[in-house]
Amino acid sequence: MTMAQIGIRLDEREKIEFEKIANSLGMSTTTAIKMFIAKFNRDKGFDYPVTLDNINKLPEEVEKAMIIAKAEEYGILIDQSETVDDISELKKRW
């Protein structure tokens, strides 16, 4: 099997939180990313409504999040992400 590499840039806070969560689940960040990619490929998109079949029918919140993420990636917007220490508190706001 031919191997390939993907490189991404992300906010240091997101990286630290990602490492912390992956480690608490007993896996490396590499394993977590590989799991995400395998599931993404199997589902032909996200397991929530961000797929090629319904990309034009996204919930408004998902569409906003995608636009903001892309704008931050291009440097059009400054990352306004908040640090999430307790996911249950964040879920209560949803």
C-alpha positions as a LaTeX table, in Angstrom:
\begin{tabular}{lrrr}
\hline
Residue & $x$ (\AA) & $y$ (\AA) & $z$ (\AA) \\
\hline
Met1 & 0.00 & 0.00 & 0.00 \\
Thr2 & 1.33 & 3.42 & $-0.95$ \\
Met3 & 1.33 & 5.83 & 1.99 \\
Ala4 & 0.46 & 9.54 & 1.74 \\
Gln5 & 0.65 & 12.43 & 4.15 \\
Ile6 & $-1.82$ & 15.20 & 4.99 \\
Gly7 & $-0.73$ & 18.36 & 6.79 \\
Ile8 & $-3.08$ & 20.84 & 8.48 \\
Arg9 & $-2.67$ & 24.03 & 10.43 \\
Leu10 & $-4.89$ & 24.68 & 13.42 \\
Asp11 & $-5.12$ & 26.87 & 16.45 \\
Glu12 & $-2.85$ & 25.78 & 19.31 \\
Arg13 & $-5.85$ & 25.59 & 21.68 \\
Glu14 & $-7.68$ & 23.23 & 19.30 \\
Lys15 & $-4.57$ & 21.05 & 19.00 \\
Ile16 & $-4.13$ & 20.82 & 22.76 \\
Glu17 & $-7.81$ & 19.99 & 23.31 \\
Phe18 & $-7.71$ & 17.40 & 20.52 \\
Glu19 & $-4.62$ & 15.73 & 22.02 \\
Lys20 & $-6.18$ & 15.76 & 25.49 \\
Ile21 & $-9.42$ & 14.15 & 24.33 \\
Ala22 & $-7.70$ & 11.58 & 22.12 \\
Asn23 & $-5.35$ & 10.63 & 24.96 \\
Ser24 & $-8.24$ & 10.34 & 27.41 \\
Leu25 & $-9.86$ & 7.91 & 24.94 \\
Gly26 & $-6.63$ & 5.90 & 24.95 \\
Met27 & $-5.50$ & 6.77 & 21.44 \\
Ser28 & $-3.08$ & 9.01 & 19.64 \\
Thr29 & $-4.17$ & 11.98 & 17.58 \\
Thr30 & $-2.99$ & 10.09 & 14.49 \\
Thr31 & $-5.33$ & 7.21 & 15.31 \\
Ala32 & $-8.24$ & 9.62 & 15.90 \\
Ile33 & $-7.64$ & 11.32 & 12.54 \\
Lys34 & $-7.34$ & 7.98 & 10.75 \\
Met35 & $-10.65$ & 6.90 & 12.32 \\
Phe36 & $-12.29$ & 10.12 & 11.16 \\
Ile37 & $-10.98$ & 9.68 & 7.60 \\
Ala38 & $-12.06$ & 6.03 & 7.43 \\
Lys39 & $-15.60$ & 6.88 & 8.59 \\
Phe40 & $-15.77$ & 9.96 & 6.36 \\
Asn41 & $-14.76$ & 7.87 & 3.33 \\
Arg42 & $-17.14$ & 5.05 & 4.21 \\
Asp43 & $-20.07$ & 7.47 & 4.66 \\
Lys44 & $-19.04$ & 9.54 & 1.60 \\
Gly45 & $-19.16$ & 12.58 & 3.84 \\
Phe46 & $-20.01$ & 13.41 & 7.42 \\
Asp47 & $-22.45$ & 11.29 & 9.40 \\
Tyr48 & $-24.40$ & 14.45 & 10.02 \\
Pro49 & $-25.98$ & 16.47 & 7.20 \\
Val50 & $-22.85$ & 17.57 & 5.33 \\
Thr51 & $-22.82$ & 15.18 & 2.38 \\
Leu52 & $-22.74$ & 15.54 & $-1.40$ \\
Asp53 & $-26.41$ & 14.51 & $-1.54$ \\
Asn54 & $-27.68$ & 17.32 & 0.66 \\
Ile55 & $-24.99$ & 20.00 & 0.64 \\
Asn56 & $-27.58$ & 22.55 & $-0.51$ \\
Lys57 & $-30.00$ & 21.55 & 2.27 \\
Leu58 & $-27.79$ & 22.06 & 5.31 \\
Pro59 & $-29.21$ & 23.34 & 8.58 \\
Glu60 & $-28.42$ & 27.04 & 8.89 \\
Glu61 & $-26.15$ & 26.46 & 11.90 \\
Val62 & $-24.01$ & 23.94 & 10.00 \\
Glu63 & $-23.77$ & 26.23 & 6.98 \\
Lys64 & $-22.71$ & 29.15 & 9.18 \\
Ala65 & $-20.07$ & 27.03 & 10.90 \\
Met66 & $-18.66$ & 25.90 & 7.55 \\
Ile67 & $-18.48$ & 29.46 & 6.22 \\
Ile68 & $-16.82$ & 30.75 & 9.39 \\
Ala69 & $-14.31$ & 27.88 & 9.40 \\
Lys70 & $-13.37$ & 28.54 & 5.76 \\
Ala71 & $-13.05$ & 32.30 & 6.39 \\
Glu72 & $-10.77$ & 31.61 & 9.37 \\
Glu73 & $-8.74$ & 29.20 & 7.26 \\
Tyr74 & $-8.18$ & 31.91 & 4.63 \\
Gly75 & $-7.44$ & 34.55 & 7.25 \\
Ile76 & $-10.53$ & 36.60 & 6.37 \\
Leu77 & $-11.82$ & 36.29 & 9.95 \\
Ile78 & $-9.90$ & 36.05 & 13.18 \\
Asp79 & $-10.64$ & 32.80 & 15.01 \\
Gln80 & $-13.33$ & 33.61 & 17.58 \\
Ser81 & $-13.49$ & 30.07 & 18.97 \\
Glu82 & $-13.97$ & 29.74 & 22.66 \\
Thr83 & $-12.10$ & 27.24 & 24.76 \\
Val84 & $-14.39$ & 24.40 & 25.80 \\
Asp85 & $-13.39$ & 22.80 & 29.07 \\
Asp86 & $-16.73$ & 21.12 & 29.78 \\
Ile87 & $-18.60$ & 19.82 & 26.74 \\
Ser88 & $-21.76$ & 19.22 & 28.79 \\
Glu89 & $-22.03$ & 22.95 & 29.49 \\
Leu90 & $-21.70$ & 23.69 & 25.78 \\
Lys91 & $-24.40$ & 21.12 & 24.96 \\
Lys92 & $-26.81$ & 22.84 & 27.38 \\
Arg93 & $-26.65$ & 25.96 & 25.17 \\
Trp94 & $-27.76$ & 23.89 & 22.15 \\
\hline
\end{tabular}
